[in-house]
Each structure stands twice: as C-alpha cells, then as structure tokens.
C-alpha cells in the first residue's frame, strides 16, 4: 500500500533487527542498506524486464527493553506496478513467524 504498517513485537531491538533481515533473506530479497544507528534499513527487491521492483523501508524502535515497534513501508518503483514482491502485510506475517522460534528458516545464513 505504501502507507506503512506498524506492529509491536515482544522482542528486543537487536532481535527485531536480525528478524527483519531474515525476513528479507527468506523472501529472496538481497540488497539491504542498514543504518542501525538511525534504526532503519532500506531494501530493494529485484527487477526484471517489465517489473521495476519494490523499495522497502523498515524502522525498528524500542518500546521498552523487551518490546520493539516494527514499521514497514513498501513502494513500487514505478507507479504502474501494482505488484509488490513483499507487501507490508506479508512482511509482518513472516516477521511474526520468525518471532516464534529461532529454528524457523534456520537454513538461511
């Protein structure tokens, strides 16, 4: 949607950061520019001959020592692209799965 979606998870900021990276790796999205000091990462999904890809921004803010607010915004690089490789809803669904346990997707390095 490009408007952003936030959820609070019962994980500390460091764990939330690692989970966010694993979600993008799990989805096969490779290029991540991290700005951990500012609390965000920018991810660019791949493009092909027609589809120009998706830009994804993830912000992670500590709520307290045990909880983090994770906000994700996705935006198609071209306004005519309605398909997004990883939607905000899908990102949070995957994130919630990874929060459940360290073994989910453990083959990702």
Secondary structure, 3 states (H helix, E strand, C coil): CCCCEEEEECCCHHHHHHHHHHHHHHCCCCEEEEECCCCEEEEECCCCCCCCCEEEEEEEEEEECCEEEEEEEEEECCCCCCCCCCCHHHHHHHHHHHHHCCCCCCCCC
